[in-house]
């Protein structure tokens, strides 16, 4: 599995041909299936997160948007930052990635920045700060199967898949800044604190998703 993950990492960094990426992703999934090590959870933003492994401080995971269900936790605050660099490749479907910047110069200010803290129960806590801002869309790109995209550490973005559509990406995260804090943009008059959970998927649901993904590759 180590060599497979190393290969996927190199492919994503070098923007390898789509078919080459698919071959190694399938190998990784087959390996985890044989060892019965596939696990997944619902991300608060409504997609399914399936970790494939970690190599050289790089995390490789699948993100899957189901065509039949999106378990978005409420309130739904999709604009966020990461404390790492992110590179992603579209395995199946279509995805819209949007980059934003924030400003406190134009009034009235309509949003607030929340800081994300993680607890010991596979959950996260959003805490509202005193930073009041407005959000400005900078770049919107629609990506299809075979495309690559990246998000810089600290960059506000959203990744969206239309309701009723299936999509999957292979994502690579690296250069984690552990002293930084992920940020989320929420309502200015929202609660001071929200708690979100990453609920695990039953094995049969994960295997059904993986089976569907393989048919789409």
CORWO-V800489 format. One record per residue. D_FIRST is the distance of its C-alpha to the first C-alpha in Angstrom with 1 decimal. Layout:
d_first
D_FIRST
D_FIRST
This chain:
d_first
0.0
3.8
5.5
5.0
6.2
8.5
9.8
10.6
12.3
14.3
15.2
16.6
18.4
19.9
20.7
19.2
20.8
20.1
19.1
16.5
14.9
15.3
13.5
10.1
10.9
11.7
8.6
6.7
9.8
10.1
7.0
8.4
11.8
11.5
10.7
13.3
11.7
12.8
15.6
17.9
21.3
24.3
24.8
28.6
28.9
28.3
24.8
21.7
18.9
15.4
12.9
9.2
8.5
10.2
10.0
13.3
15.3
14.1
13.4
11.9
13.5
15.4
19.1
21.1
24.9
26.2
29.3
31.0
30.5
30.2
30.5
31.9
33.3
36.8
38.1
35.8
35.4
32.9
33.6
31.4
29.8
26.5
26.2
23.3
23.0
21.4
20.3
19.8
19.6
21.5
19.7
22.7
26.2
28.3
28.2
30.9
30.0
33.1
33.7
36.6
38.7
40.9
44.6
47.3
50.1
51.0
52.8
52.6
49.2
47.4
44.0
42.6
39.5
37.5
35.2
32.0
31.3
28.6
29.6
28.0
28.1
25.4
28.2
29.8
33.4
35.2
38.3
40.9
42.1
45.5
44.2
45.8
44.7
44.8
41.8
42.0
39.7
38.7
36.3
35.3
33.0
32.1
28.7
27.6
24.7
23.2
24.7
23.3
24.8
24.6
26.3
27.5
27.4
30.7
31.4
32.8
31.3
30.8
28.4
30.2
29.8
33.0
33.8
33.2
30.5
26.8
24.4
20.8
19.1
15.7
16.6
15.7
17.8
18.6
21.7
22.4
26.1
26.3
30.1
30.5
31.1
29.9
33.0
34.2
37.4
39.6
43.2
45.7
47.5
44.4
44.0
43.3
40.0
37.6
34.8
31.7
29.1
25.5
25.9
23.0
22.8
23.3
20.5
22.8
23.2
19.5
19.0
22.1
21.0
17.7
19.9
22.3
19.8
18.5
22.2
22.8
20.2
